Amino acid sequence: MNDPDRVTGNGAYSWGTMLDTLSMIASHESMRNILHQITRNARVITSSFNAAIALRASDFETLNFCAVDGEMTDQLLGLHIRTNDSIAGKVLEQRRTMIMDEGIITDTSQGEKTRNSMVPIFLKGDVHGVLIVQKRTDQGDFTEENIAALESLSCLAGIALENDSIHDSANEAIRELTVLYDTTKAVNGTLNVHEVINGVLGAICKHLEYQSAVLFLMNDEKTHLFIAADRGLNEDEREVQLSAEAPIISTILDSDRPALFVDDECLPYAQDIPWVEKSRSIMISPIGNRQEAIGLIIITSSLPSSFTRNDLRMLNAATVQAGIALANASLYEEELHRAEEATALYELSQHVNATLNLDRIFQFISGSVTNLLKVDRFALMLYDQTKKRLVTRVSAGLNDTDFVKLEPEVGKGIPGWVFEWMTPTAVADVSADSRNRSCPIHQFGVCSVICAPMSVGEECIGVMLAMSSTRRFFTVAEIELLYTISNQVSVGVVNSMLYHNARVKSTEMRRLIHRIARALGSVTDASTTPQLLSDICQEVMKAERCLIYRIVDEKLYLTATSGFRSSFRPDEVIVVGDGLTGSVAKRARYLSVDVLDEDPRSEAHSWLKRDKLCSYLGVPLKHGHKTVGVAEIYMRERYTFTEDDIRILTEFLRQTGIGVAFDTGLN
């Protein structure tokens, strides 16, 4: 700038107005008013008919007239011209003041030629715009004092622009710090993941004009992102899940960088993010923990160019904070959940092993599973040896009357498949699973299920089903938890069942012993005793046929039968060692056969083929160590006789004293 002592004419006015302009800058007047004041001062000081300020646009290819004073205000204010197509481009390129007789401003209405003075406006060392002043030729030339004043005014414009930039940066920094403060305040007071998620989204939305704001988290399989919190979505939109392999989603997650899309840029992503088809601006920022991306936040607006790079930077800063908070909250909840699981498993083990009440055990298992896995439906099925099917022993959240009718065979339905292969499985969409067709459980309002086998040693005794009425992706940890529970309680369930069955059979045994005692006490003819015992044995064992043989001189003589038709009779006499009956007598041990057709000893009994019986149990009748007879049980359906069955039948016959009667000469 020239020495102020050289300023003449309007010098006093120019210095006064410059001081006024500086005062406006210091008091943070609006940029529009400051620039307009500079153009007015430039016109007055130089006695020009028009003055304007044109600033470079962000693309550096356009000059925008943002302040005009004089006769051409209406024509120029708001005008955009290409830099390369205007003479002002030379000023920007050469970075110096230029005076030209022909320029971008011409008063075409009077056809008069004008002289233009164009002074560059500097911002942070770069030319950011031009101060243009126009004189008619009859108004004289631009004097040295005019040029000095205009250069001083351009410096003030640069100072005002830099001050405004600093002010905007400060405001943006304040906003960013405020968002970070609000985010920190929202998340630091809690280690609850749900509260952290909602706190983060709320803090961000507080400082943005948005149409929708959604926070997504990655599922455990890293295949999809589900909505964890939202603002502005309807019920249908809340069910949307994003594929982690979708182009825009995978790109942002892999790059770990936020992205901004405006206007037509939004449309290609409507197929990946359904609700953005009605949006004109989109910001997407990934959420990461210390190792990987765990989710993202999507903010949309229905207004074009609604978001700026500053907004994107602010969002990214908030998501970084969110990632740290979520990582800490997840670790805390994971450890807390592990502690709760360990406590619950310990209590479950204690309760199961502390009682032999089967109903109490089933109810405690049901409550533990629904609480630990946060499911609203549960069922425990045990394999029924007689029916050869899985039978529901306890259920929760289901229509018990209808669900108990569901008795899947081995390999049928999801429960039957798990039982057959002894492998736990999780199904997110039950109705779409091919295994469900043969034994559908979706008809009971089940959308998702974990099914785990209940095993004791190498034997599977049943299955557990933890079910949800809403679609849910179960994690590997949840599958392992149910599998752990099922294995932990299986032994207790088996012991309780054995105890229960033993009590039932013991009670039945005492009842029958009392019955046989009363019956024997009223018998006057001792020869009818074997028949009475045969009838009771058939009733006790729920058998199709019952036979009692007595050994005399190495031969077995038929003494009593129950359940036979009159059309044919079993063997009347059998040599000890022949067939099934003779084998029991010779070995003096019980004999159990699941399938008679597969045992060659059954061929010695011709009547068996005609009667079409399937399973067999024979026990020796003893007096001391001496075998004095054989009692036999036949089943029409295949049946595996248990140790309890054998023990109960043997004990029952011993208690009746028939072995003593046979050995002491029963007639």
PATIRO-559841 format. One line per 5 residues: number of its first residue (from 1); their letters; for each residue x, y, z of C-alpha. Coordinates in Angstrom, 2 decimals, padded with zeros to 5 digits. Example, Ala and Ser with C-alpha at 12.3 -4.5 7.8 and 13.67 -1.06 7.14 Angstrom:
// PATIRO-559841
1	as	012.30/-004.50/007.80 | 013.67/-001.06/007.14
// end
This chain:
// PATIRO-559841
1	mndpd	000.00/000.00/000.00 | 001.22/003.56/-000.78 | 002.17/006.02/001.94 | -001.05/007.45/003.43 | 000.41/010.96/003.25
6	rvtgn	000.15/010.72/-000.51 | -003.62/010.12/-000.47 | -005.41/013.25/-001.66 | -008.92/014.27/-002.61 | -011.13/011.78/-000.83
11	gaysw	-008.31/010.64/001.45 | -010.03/011.63/004.65 | -013.19/009.88/003.55 | -011.25/006.75/002.53 | -009.46/006.46/005.84
16	gtmld	-012.69/007.02/007.73 | -014.56/004.38/005.79 | -011.68/001.95/006.15 | -011.80/002.41/009.88 | -015.55/001.82/009.75
21	tlsmi	-014.94/-001.36/007.76 | -012.35/-002.56/010.25 | -014.83/-001.88/013.02 | -017.41/-003.98/011.17 | -014.88/-006.83/010.84
26	ashes	-013.94/-006.60/014.52 | -017.58/-006.69/015.59 | -018.24/-009.77/013.39 | -020.76/-008.12/011.11 | -022.14/-010.39/008.43
31	mrnil	-019.83/-011.01/005.49 | -022.52/-009.79/003.10 | -022.66/-006.37/004.82 | -018.89/-006.01/005.02 | -018.32/-006.80/001.33
36	hqitr	-021.16/-004.51/000.31 | -019.60/-001.72/002.40 | -016.25/-002.27/000.65 | -017.82/-002.05/-002.82 | -019.69/001.12/-001.85
41	narvi	-016.50/002.67/-000.49 | -014.59/001.65/-003.63 | -017.20/003.30/-005.88 | -017.31/006.51/-003.83 | -013.53/006.86/-003.42
46	tssfn	-012.87/006.40/-007.14 | -015.98/008.30/-008.33 | -017.01/005.22/-010.30 | -020.47/004.24/-011.45 | -020.14/000.60/-010.43
51	aaial	-018.11/-001.63/-008.10 | -018.31/-005.37/-007.43 | -016.56/-008.19/-005.62 | -016.40/-011.60/-007.30 | -015.12/-014.59/-005.27
56	rasdf	-013.90/-017.93/-006.45 | -016.25/-020.87/-005.99 | -015.06/-024.05/-004.28 | -014.42/-025.66/-007.67 | -012.03/-022.78/-008.60
61	etlnf	-013.61/-022.70/-012.06 | -016.32/-020.10/-011.35 | -016.45/-016.53/-010.10 | -019.53/-015.61/-008.08 | -020.58/-011.94/-007.72
66	cavdg	-021.45/-011.72/-004.04 | -021.39/-007.90/-003.54 | -022.28/-005.11/-006.01 | -022.84/-001.37/-005.55 | -023.89/001.05/-008.26
71	emtdq	-025.94/001.16/-011.40 | -025.64/-002.55/-012.31 | -026.51/-004.15/-009.00 | -029.56/-005.97/-010.33 | -027.69/-007.36/-013.34
76	llglh	-024.59/-008.55/-011.50 | -025.50/-009.59/-007.95 | -025.62/-013.39/-007.81 | -024.13/-013.81/-011.30 | -021.80/-016.78/-011.91
81	irtnd	-019.21/-016.65/-014.71 | -016.47/-019.07/-015.75 | -013.06/-017.90/-014.67 | -011.35/-018.91/-017.90 | -013.95/-017.06/-019.99
86	siagk	-013.40/-013.71/-018.21 | -010.62/-011.17/-018.24 | -010.57/-011.44/-014.44 | -008.89/-014.77/-014.94 | -005.70/-012.93/-015.89
91	vleqr	-005.81/-011.08/-012.58 | -006.15/-014.37/-010.71 | -003.33/-015.87/-012.74 | -000.92/-012.93/-012.58 | -001.84/-012.03/-008.99
96	rtmim	-001.57/-008.23/-009.55 | -003.77/-005.20/-010.10 | -004.76/-004.61/-013.72 | -006.50/-001.69/-015.49 | -008.26/-002.46/-018.76
101	degii	-010.49/-000.50/-021.10 | -012.56/-003.56/-021.90 | -013.62/-006.02/-019.30 | -016.43/-008.08/-017.89 | -018.62/-005.10/-016.99
106	tdtsq	-019.96/-002.96/-019.83 | -022.84/-000.51/-019.78 | -024.47/-001.70/-022.99 | -027.53/000.47/-022.50 | -025.62/003.62/-023.50
111	gektr	-022.93/001.97/-025.59 | -020.21/003.78/-023.69 | -016.87/002.23/-023.18 | -015.61/001.77/-019.68 | -012.32/001.47/-017.91
116	nsmvp	-012.04/-001.29/-015.34 | -009.71/-001.54/-012.40 | -009.37/-005.11/-011.12 | -007.58/-005.73/-007.85 | -006.88/-009.28/-006.57
121	iflkg	-008.19/-010.23/-003.13 | -005.82/-012.53/-001.22 | -006.82/-015.16/001.33 | -004.12/-017.19/003.07 | -001.61/-016.39/000.34
126	dvhgv	-003.84/-017.39/-002.58 | -005.95/-015.18/-004.84 | -009.51/-015.78/-003.68 | -011.36/-013.11/-005.64 | -011.33/-009.82/-007.46
131	livqk	-012.46/-006.27/-006.57 | -013.75/-004.75/-009.81 | -014.37/-001.01/-010.16 | -015.78/000.53/-013.37 | -015.48/004.10/-014.63
136	rtdqg	-016.90/005.66/-017.72 | -014.33/007.29/-019.93 | -015.74/010.74/-019.16 | -015.16/010.14/-015.46 | -011.42/010.19/-015.90
141	dftee	-008.67/007.68/-015.27 | -007.85/005.74/-012.15 | -005.26/007.74/-010.26 | -002.40/006.36/-008.25 | -004.31/007.34/-005.12
146	niaal	-007.37/005.45/-006.43 | -005.31/002.32/-006.97 | -003.77/002.60/-003.50 | -007.22/002.96/-001.94 | -008.61/000.03/-003.93
151	eslsc	-005.66/-002.17/-002.90 | -006.29/-001.15/000.70 | -009.96/-002.09/000.33 | -009.00/-005.44/-001.25 | -006.76/-006.08/001.78
156	lagia	-009.73/-005.34/004.03 | -011.83/-007.78/001.98 | -009.11/-010.40/002.41 | -008.95/-009.69/006.16 | -012.73/-009.95/006.38
161	lends	-012.76/-013.24/004.46 | -009.96/-014.71/006.56 | -011.64/-013.51/009.73 | -014.88/-015.11/008.53 | -013.03/-018.33/007.69
166	ihdsa	-011.40/-018.34/011.13 | -014.78/-017.59/012.70 | -016.42/-020.44/010.74 | -013.56/-022.80/011.64 | -013.89/-021.81/015.27
171	neair	-017.64/-022.32/015.17 | -017.16/-025.66/013.46 | -014.54/-026.65/016.01 | -016.90/-025.59/018.79 | -019.69/-027.63/017.21
176	eltvl	-017.41/-030.61/016.80 | -016.20/-030.31/020.38 | -019.78/-029.93/021.54 | -020.77/-033.10/019.68 | -017.79/-034.93/021.17
181	ydttk	-018.68/-033.58/024.60 | -022.32/-034.62/024.21 | -021.24/-038.01/022.89 | -018.74/-038.51/025.70 | -021.28/-037.37/028.27
186	avngt	-023.87/-039.76/026.84 | -021.60/-042.82/026.81 | -019.19/-042.35/029.72 | -021.88/-042.66/032.35 | -022.85/-046.19/031.31
191	lnvhe	-021.43/-049.51/030.18 | -024.78/-050.69/028.86 | -024.47/-051.28/025.10 | -028.09/-050.26/024.42 | -027.68/-046.99/026.33
196	vingv	-024.37/-046.27/024.58 | -025.94/-046.79/021.14 | -028.90/-044.53/021.83 | -026.72/-041.91/023.53 | -024.36/-041.70/020.55
201	lgaic	-027.15/-041.39/018.00 | -028.97/-038.81/020.11 | -025.84/-036.64/020.49 | -025.23/-036.65/016.73 | -028.85/-035.90/015.80
206	khley	-028.90/-032.97/018.23 | -026.49/-031.06/015.95 | -027.73/-032.05/012.48 | -030.82/-031.40/010.38 | -031.73/-034.90/009.24
211	qsavl	-034.48/-036.96/007.66 | -033.34/-040.29/009.10 | -030.47/-041.36/011.33 | -029.64/-045.06/011.76 | -026.95/-046.89/013.70
216	flmnd	-026.13/-050.38/012.40 | -024.11/-053.10/014.12 | -022.49/-056.14/012.54 | -023.84/-059.59/013.37 | -021.49/-062.23/014.80
221	ekthl	-021.08/-063.94/011.43 | -019.92/-060.63/009.86 | -022.40/-061.15/007.00 | -025.09/-058.56/007.76 | -025.67/-055.35/009.66
226	fiaad	-028.82/-054.97/011.73 | -030.46/-051.78/013.05 | -029.48/-051.16/016.66 | -030.98/-047.65/016.99 | -032.74/-045.24/014.66
231	rglne	-034.47/-041.89/014.28 | -037.06/-041.27/011.57 | -037.70/-044.85/010.32 | -041.08/-046.57/010.13 | -041.82/-050.11/011.34
236	derev	-041.12/-051.79/007.99 | -037.83/-049.95/007.52 | -036.66/-051.08/010.97 | -036.71/-054.70/009.75 | -034.12/-053.97/007.06
241	qlsae	-030.74/-055.67/007.26 | -027.80/-054.58/005.14 | -025.51/-057.06/003.46 | -021.89/-056.55/004.46 | -021.00/-057.55/000.88
246	apiis	-023.06/-054.74/-000.74 | -020.65/-052.55/-002.79 | -021.05/-049.25/-000.95 | -021.23/-050.90/002.49 | -018.19/-053.13/002.00
251	tilds	-016.18/-050.24/000.55 | -016.82/-048.00/003.55 | -016.24/-050.80/006.07 | -012.98/-051.88/004.40 | -011.61/-048.35/003.94
256	drpal	-012.67/-047.23/007.43 | -013.42/-043.78/005.95 | -016.67/-041.80/005.96 | -018.44/-040.88/002.72 | -020.72/-038.04/001.60
261	fvdde	-023.20/-038.33/-001.28 | -025.34/-035.52/-002.62 | -028.23/-035.26/-005.09 | -027.97/-037.80/-007.94 | -025.06/-039.58/-006.22
266	clpya	-027.58/-041.02/-003.75 | -029.71/-042.93/-006.27 | -027.34/-045.85/-007.07 | -027.31/-046.86/-003.41 | -031.07/-047.21/-003.01
271	qdipw	-030.82/-050.95/-003.72 | -028.39/-051.39/-000.82 | -030.09/-048.94/001.57 | -033.84/-049.00/000.72 | -034.99/-045.75/002.32
276	veksr	-032.37/-043.50/000.64 | -034.40/-043.40/-002.59 | -036.24/-040.40/-001.10 | -033.03/-038.75/000.14 | -030.95/-036.02/-001.53
281	simis	-028.00/-036.07/000.86 | -026.36/-039.01/002.64 | -023.51/-039.33/005.11 | -022.13/-042.75/006.03 | -019.44/-043.23/008.67
286	pignr	-018.02/-046.57/009.89 | -017.87/-047.49/013.57 | -014.77/-049.43/014.52 | -013.29/-050.99/017.61 | -009.59/-051.52/018.10
291	qeaig	-009.30/-054.23/015.45 | -012.15/-054.03/012.92 | -015.33/-052.32/011.77 | -018.31/-053.26/013.95 | -021.00/-051.10/012.39
296	liiit	-021.83/-047.80/010.75 | -024.05/-044.73/011.04 | -026.14/-043.50/008.10 | -027.59/-039.96/008.18 | -029.92/-038.84/005.36
301	sslps	-031.67/-035.60/004.39 | -034.39/-034.87/001.86 | -032.73/-031.52/001.04 | -030.06/-031.30/-001.70 | -026.51/-030.57/-000.54
306	sftrn	-027.76/-030.53/003.04 | -024.50/-031.82/004.51 | -020.99/-030.40/004.23 | -017.53/-031.83/004.64 | -017.49/-030.27/008.09
311	dlrml	-020.63/-032.26/008.94 | -018.91/-035.41/007.68 | -015.82/-034.70/009.78 | -018.01/-034.09/012.83 | -019.88/-037.36/012.22
316	naatv	-016.62/-039.26/011.84 | -015.28/-037.82/015.10 | -018.46/-038.92/016.89 | -018.32/-042.44/015.41 | -014.69/-042.83/016.52
321	qagia	-015.83/-042.00/020.05 | -018.78/-044.36/019.61 | -016.49/-047.20/018.54 | -014.35/-046.84/021.66 | -017.42/-046.63/023.91
326	lanas	-019.09/-049.63/022.26 | -015.90/-051.70/022.50 | -015.64/-050.96/026.23 | -019.35/-051.58/026.82 | -019.25/-054.82/024.81
331	lyeee	-016.25/-056.09/026.76 | -017.96/-055.23/030.04 | -021.25/-056.84/029.05 | -019.41/-059.87/027.69 | -017.56/-060.38/030.96
336	lhrae	-020.73/-059.66/032.94 | -022.65/-062.12/030.79 | -019.97/-064.75/031.28 | -020.15/-064.27/035.02 | -023.95/-064.50/034.92
341	eatal	-023.73/-067.62/032.75 | -021.23/-069.25/035.11 | -023.43/-068.42/038.10 | -026.56/-069.64/036.32 | -024.86/-072.87/035.21
346	yelsq	-023.60/-073.48/038.74 | -027.08/-072.91/040.20 | -028.60/-075.10/037.51 | -026.16/-077.89/038.30 | -026.83/-077.55/042.03
351	hvnat	-030.61/-077.66/041.59 | -030.55/-080.56/039.15 | -028.25/-082.63/041.32 | -029.94/-081.67/044.59 | -033.33/-083.09/043.73
356	lnldr	-034.76/-086.20/042.12 | -038.11/-084.54/041.46 | -038.35/-084.70/037.67 | -041.02/-082.00/037.26 | -039.01/-079.60/039.41
361	ifqfi	-035.88/-080.27/037.33 | -037.73/-079.69/034.05 | -039.20/-076.39/035.24 | -035.83/-075.13/036.47 | -034.18/-076.04/033.15
366	sgsvt	-036.93/-074.23/031.26 | -036.55/-071.06/033.33 | -032.75/-071.09/033.11 | -032.65/-071.48/029.32 | -035.25/-068.77/028.61
371	nllkv	-033.46/-066.32/030.92 | -029.93/-067.00/029.72 | -030.71/-067.03/026.00 | -033.44/-064.37/026.15 | -035.95/-066.53/024.25
376	drfal	-039.71/-066.64/024.69 | -040.29/-070.31/023.82 | -038.72/-073.52/025.10 | -039.25/-077.26/024.82 | -037.49/-080.35/026.14
381	mlydq	-038.11/-083.61/024.30 | -037.02/-087.05/025.47 | -036.82/-090.19/023.39 | -039.58/-092.71/024.17 | -038.30/-096.26/023.64
386	tkkrl	-041.81/-097.65/023.31 | -043.11/-095.10/020.79 | -039.72/-094.73/019.05 | -040.36/-090.99/018.96 | -039.34/-087.80/020.74
391	vtrvs	-041.95/-086.80/023.30 | -042.28/-083.33/024.86 | -041.75/-083.45/028.62 | -041.83/-079.70/029.35 | -042.53/-076.55/027.29
396	aglnd	-042.83/-072.81/027.86 | -044.46/-070.09/025.76 | -046.21/-072.67/023.56 | -049.68/-074.09/023.24 | -049.01/-077.16/025.37
401	tdfvk	-052.10/-079.03/024.18 | -051.10/-078.84/020.53 | -047.32/-078.92/020.87 | -047.26/-082.18/022.83 | -048.94/-083.83/019.85
406	lepev	-045.77/-083.13/017.91 | -043.80/-086.36/018.30 | -041.02/-086.39/015.69 | -039.41/-089.64/014.67 | -035.65/-090.00/014.60
411	gkgip	-034.33/-087.92/011.69 | -037.63/-086.07/011.17 | -037.85/-082.31/011.61 | -035.16/-080.18/013.22 | -035.47/-082.01/016.61
416	gwvfe	-035.26/-085.43/014.96 | -032.26/-084.38/012.86 | -030.37/-083.10/015.93 | -031.25/-086.29/017.86 | -030.05/-088.54/015.04
421	wmtpt	-026.77/-086.73/014.39 | -026.20/-085.59/017.99 | -025.15/-082.16/016.65 | -026.47/-078.79/017.86 | -027.83/-076.42/015.24
426	avadv	-029.24/-072.88/014.97 | -031.85/-071.88/012.40 | -032.63/-068.19/011.82 | -035.67/-068.83/009.58 | -037.41/-072.04/010.65
431	sadsr	-040.13/-071.91/007.99 | -037.51/-071.84/005.22 | -035.50/-074.80/006.59 | -036.04/-078.01/004.60 | -035.78/-080.17/007.75
436	nrscp	-038.79/-078.38/009.25 | -041.19/-079.71/006.58 | -041.41/-083.23/007.98 | -042.18/-081.95/011.48 | -043.13/-078.24/011.30
441	ihqfg	-042.62/-076.15/014.42 | -043.13/-072.76/012.74 | -046.91/-073.33/013.07 | -046.47/-072.63/016.80 | -045.15/-069.12/016.18
446	vcsvi	-041.49/-070.14/016.10 | -039.30/-068.03/013.79 | -035.79/-068.95/015.00 | -034.47/-071.85/017.06 | -031.40/-073.41/018.65
451	capms	-031.68/-077.17/019.08 | -029.10/-079.12/021.11 | -028.87/-082.87/021.84 | -029.03/-084.23/025.39 | -026.39/-086.90/025.75
456	vgeec	-025.22/-089.29/028.43 | -021.98/-090.88/027.34 | -022.46/-092.10/023.78 | -026.24/-092.24/024.06 | -028.58/-089.40/023.11
461	igvml	-031.65/-089.25/025.34 | -033.43/-086.22/023.84 | -033.14/-082.62/022.65 | -033.63/-079.07/023.96 | -035.16/-076.33/021.84
466	amsst	-034.64/-072.62/022.64 | -037.05/-070.75/020.33 | -037.83/-067.15/019.45 | -041.08/-065.74/018.08 | -039.10/-063.06/016.21
471	rrfft	-036.42/-063.66/013.65 | -033.04/-063.83/015.30 | -029.48/-064.75/014.36 | -028.18/-066.88/017.22 | -024.46/-066.58/017.92
476	vaeie	-021.94/-069.39/018.20 | -021.63/-068.55/021.91 | -025.39/-068.99/022.40 | -025.32/-072.35/020.61 | -022.44/-073.49/022.79
481	llyti	-024.26/-072.29/025.90 | -027.37/-074.37/025.19 | -025.16/-077.35/024.31 | -023.34/-076.95/027.63 | -026.63/-076.78/029.53
486	snqvs	-028.02/-079.85/027.79 | -024.91/-081.91/028.54 | -024.77/-080.67/032.12 | -028.33/-081.60/033.02 | -028.64/-084.84/031.01
491	vgvvn	-027.15/-087.06/033.71 | -029.37/-085.45/036.35 | -032.44/-085.95/034.15 | -031.56/-089.61/033.57 | -030.97/-090.20/037.28
496	smlyh	-034.26/-088.52/038.14 | -036.09/-090.56/035.51 | -034.56/-093.77/036.82 | -035.48/-092.81/040.36 | -038.98/-091.85/039.26
501	narvk	-039.47/-095.06/037.31 | -038.03/-097.12/040.15 | -040.44/-095.47/042.61 | -043.38/-096.06/040.30 | -042.41/-099.67/039.74
506	stemr	-041.61/-100.16/043.41 | -045.02/-098.83/044.32 | -046.57/-101.03/041.69 | -044.54/-103.96/042.95 | -045.72/-103.47/046.52
511	rlihr	-049.28/-103.18/045.31 | -048.97/-106.39/043.33 | -047.22/-108.20/046.16 | -050.09/-107.25/048.46 | -052.51/-108.34/045.78
516	iaral	-050.78/-111.67/045.23 | -050.51/-112.18/048.97 | -054.23/-111.66/049.35 | -054.91/-113.85/046.35 | -052.66/-116.63/047.61
521	gsvtd	-054.20/-116.36/051.02 | -057.60/-117.04/049.54 | -056.46/-119.88/047.25 | -057.66/-123.28/048.36 | -056.27/-125.17/045.36
526	asttp	-052.46/-124.71/045.14 | -052.46/-125.80/041.47 | -054.08/-122.50/040.46 | -051.21/-120.41/041.85 | -048.98/-120.51/038.68
531	qllsd	-051.90/-119.31/036.56 | -052.60/-116.46/038.96 | -048.91/-115.45/038.83 | -048.88/-115.67/035.03 | -051.84/-113.30/034.75
536	icqev	-050.27/-110.83/037.14 | -046.87/-110.99/035.34 | -048.58/-110.17/032.06 | -050.31/-107.24/033.71 | -047.15/-105.99/035.44
541	mkaer	-045.03/-106.07/032.29 | -047.84/-104.97/029.96 | -046.97/-107.96/027.81 | -048.85/-109.76/025.01 | -048.09/-113.25/026.30
546	cliyr	-046.78/-114.82/029.50 | -045.69/-118.44/030.06 | -044.54/-120.29/033.18 | -042.65/-123.61/032.90 | -041.65/-126.05/035.67
551	ivdek	-038.53/-128.22/035.44 | -038.96/-131.93/036.11 | -036.24/-134.43/035.19 | -034.39/-132.17/032.72 | -037.60/-131.21/030.97
556	lylta	-039.67/-128.04/031.10 | -043.42/-128.57/031.44 | -045.89/-125.81/030.62 | -047.66/-124.89/033.84 | -049.52/-121.62/033.07
561	tsgfr	-050.25/-119.30/030.14 | -051.75/-115.82/029.79 | -052.89/-113.91/026.71 | -053.14/-116.89/024.34 | -055.99/-117.57/021.95
566	ssfrp	-057.60/-120.96/021.96 | -056.70/-121.56/018.30 | -053.18/-122.71/019.13 | -051.05/-123.53/022.13 | -047.36/-122.99/022.91
571	deviv	-044.92/-125.86/023.48 | -046.16/-128.16/026.24 | -042.77/-129.78/026.89 | -039.28/-128.45/026.16 | -035.97/-130.19/026.82
576	vgdgl	-033.58/-128.18/028.97 | -031.10/-126.50/026.59 | -033.49/-126.35/023.60 | -034.80/-123.09/022.21 | -035.24/-119.91/024.20
581	tgsva	-036.87/-121.49/027.22 | -034.35/-124.32/027.45 | -031.46/-121.87/027.13 | -032.71/-119.83/030.13 | -033.11/-123.02/032.19
586	krary	-029.68/-124.36/031.27 | -027.76/-121.11/031.79 | -029.78/-120.16/034.88 | -029.66/-116.53/033.71 | -032.15/-114.19/032.15
591	lsvdv	-032.36/-113.89/028.36 | -033.52/-110.74/026.57 | -034.13/-110.64/022.79 | -035.19/-107.45/021.01 | -036.06/-109.15/017.69
596	ldedp	-037.00/-112.82/017.82 | -036.56/-113.35/014.06 | -032.89/-112.47/014.44 | -032.25/-115.10/017.15 | -031.83/-118.68/015.77
601	rseah	-033.01/-120.18/019.09 | -036.53/-118.97/018.35 | -036.79/-121.52/015.48 | -037.22/-124.27/018.05 | -040.65/-122.80/018.87
606	swlkr	-042.87/-123.27/015.80 | -045.80/-121.41/017.34 | -043.80/-118.13/017.42 | -043.93/-117.72/013.64 | -047.69/-118.09/013.64
611	dklcs	-048.18/-115.67/016.52 | -045.89/-112.96/015.03 | -044.37/-111.82/018.31 | -041.27/-109.60/018.32 | -039.45/-109.26/021.68
616	ylgvp	-038.74/-111.77/024.44 | -037.68/-111.87/028.09 | -037.12/-115.08/030.01 | -036.08/-115.27/033.68 | -035.21/-118.42/035.69
621	lkhgh	-037.33/-119.38/038.71 | -035.03/-120.39/041.56 | -035.05/-121.90/044.98 | -031.68/-121.04/046.46 | -029.14/-121.77/043.73
626	ktvgv	-031.33/-124.37/042.05 | -033.28/-123.46/038.86 | -036.77/-124.94/039.15 | -038.57/-123.22/036.29 | -038.77/-120.42/033.75
631	aeiym	-041.11/-117.44/033.37 | -041.37/-115.86/029.88 | -042.70/-112.52/028.60 | -043.46/-111.80/024.91 | -044.09/-108.40/023.28
636	reryt	-045.80/-107.89/019.92 | -043.96/-104.58/019.21 | -040.21/-104.30/019.38 | -039.15/-103.54/022.94 | -035.76/-103.32/024.64
641	ftedd	-036.04/-104.71/028.15 | -034.12/-102.61/030.66 | -032.22/-103.72/033.73 | -035.12/-102.35/035.78 | -037.62/-104.51/033.87
646	irilt	-035.55/-107.61/034.51 | -034.93/-106.76/038.14 | -038.60/-106.01/038.84 | -039.86/-109.20/037.20 | -037.24/-111.33/038.93
651	eflrq	-037.92/-109.71/042.32 | -041.66/-110.04/041.88 | -041.44/-113.75/041.13 | -039.04/-114.29/044.03 | -041.36/-112.49/046.45
656	tgigv	-044.27/-114.69/045.42 | -042.36/-117.82/046.47 | -043.20/-119.77/043.31 | -039.64/-121.13/043.12 | -040.04/-122.60/046.59
661	afdtg	-043.42/-124.02/045.62 | -042.03/-125.69/042.48 | -039.09/-127.20/044.36 | -041.18/-128.52/047.23 | -043.61/-130.41/045.05
666	ln	-046.50/-128.17/043.89 | -049.22/-130.40/042.49
// end
